């Protein structure tokens, strides 16, 4: 994974004695707090699992007193404690702003998902026939029954809101979200 600002012919240094400059790979324990990193390992030597998508980055939040664990802030905003021996690249991943450009036409989505996996286009369940989907059929396109289902329901029934604790709009602002 290339980081923003890396260029052709640039020397990239890896290891605990490498300098803290963009593109270099260091263990988290050797980085000061506030360092912006990417391609961070979850476990030592797993070759980078966190912050790999374009434009994403983690940040070193702090180290434990014995320098065995390091706390990092993930792109989602949540914090995670990982071993200080885990390595990471200094800098943010290149290709940021990829999602800002509008798709404009279905053909662009076709080619986008063709190289990924077969998950496009998505046909709504209510648009199908009753043999193909639990929401299918009827003289109008409507589901016709509550879409919440029990966790214990059989595999063919499991569409819609599976084992939902609550449904509807989230109202009341910040109090609902778990910190």
N, C-alpha and C positions, 0 to 999 in steps of 0.2 A: 504494500500500500504506500503510495507516494504522498508526501506531505506538501502543503502549500509552501512555495518558495524553493523547493528542491529543483535543481537544474542539471542538465547533462554535463558530465565531467566532474561533478561535485564529489569530493571525498566524503564518505560516510563512515564514521567510526562507531564501533560497538564495544561494549564492555564497561566495567565499573570505573575505569580510568579515563573514559571518553569525556570530551568537553561538553558542556551544556549548551549546544547550539542546534539549530533546526536541522532535522534529518538524522541526528545521531541517536543511537539506541543505548539506554542506560537502565540499570536497575532502579526501581522506584525509591529505594532507600538513599540513593545518591542524589536525588533531586530535591531542591528546596520547595517549601510550600508555595502554592500559587503557580507552579509550572503547568503549562498547557501541554497535554500529551495526547497521543492517539495510538491505536493498535496495541492496547494494553493487555497484558496477560492476566487471566483470572487465577491460574495456578502457575507456579514456576515452570518454565520451559514448555508451555503449551502453545507457544509461537503466536500469541496475540489473538484475543477473542473480543475485546471491548473497543468501541469507538472505531469502527472500520468503514462505515458508510461515508459517502462523500460529504465533506463539510463538517463532520462531527469531531468532537474532541472531549477529553476528560480533563479534570484538573486535580492536582495533588492538593488535598485539603490539609492533611496533617500526618505526622508520624507518631507511633507509640513511643513510650519512654525508653523501652529496650530496643527500639529500632527494628523490631521483628515484623511489625504490621504497619501498613500504610493505608490511610483512608483517602479514597478518591471520589470525586463527584462525577457521575456518569452523564451522558448526553440527555437522559430523561430528567435529570435533576436529582435523582435519588443518590444516596451515598452508599459506598460499598467498602468494606475492609478487605484488603488483599495482602498477601505476604510481601515484605519489602524486597524480596529477591526477584519478584516479577519484573520483567523488562517492559519498556515502552519506548515509542519513538517520540522525540520532542517536536511539537508543532501540531497543527490541525490537518486533517485529511484534505487533500486537494479535491477540486471539483465542487466546491460549495456553490449554492444557488442553483443547483441542477433542477430543482422542482419549481423554480420561479417562472420558467418559460411555460406558457400555456400549451396544452396538447393539440388543440385546434381541430383535429379530425380523428375519426375512428381508426384510420389506417396507421396513424402514429402509435396508437395504443396496441394495435394488432402486432406491429413489429416489436414493440417494447416487451409484450408478454410472450411473444413467440420464442424469444431467446431465454426466457425465464422458465415458465412452466405453464401447463394448460389450465389457466384459471380465468380466461377472458374469452368471449363475453360471458357475463353472468345473467342467466335467465331467471326471472322471479318465479318463485314457487307457485304463486297464484295464477301465473300465465300458462301453467302446464295443465296436463290432463290428470284426472284423479288416479290413473294407474302409475303416473310418474312421480307424484309428490303429494304429501298429505294436505297441502293447501290448494291443490288443483281442482278443476271442475267447477260446476255451478253455472247458472245462466248469466251471472255477472262476475267480473274478476274481484272476488272477495274471499277472505279466508273462511269466514262462516263460524268460527269457534275461537275460544281464547288460544293464543299462541304459546302460552307458558306450559311447560311440560315438566313432569317429575324426572329426577335423575334416574330413577329405576325403570323408566319406560324403555321398550325394546328399541333396537337399533334403527329400524325403519321408521319409527315415529319421531325420532330425535331431530326435529327441525324447529326453528323458532327460538324462543327464549327458554333455554334448558336450565331447570332448577333455579329460576330467577328469584332472588330475595325480594326485589322490588322492580316495578316497571314504571314507565312514564318518564316525564321530564324531570331532570334533577333541579329541584327548587331550593331556595334558601342559601345559595352562595357557597362560601368556603367551608362551612361547618360540616358538610356531607363527606368531603374528601378525607381519606386517611393520610396522615402525615408520614 
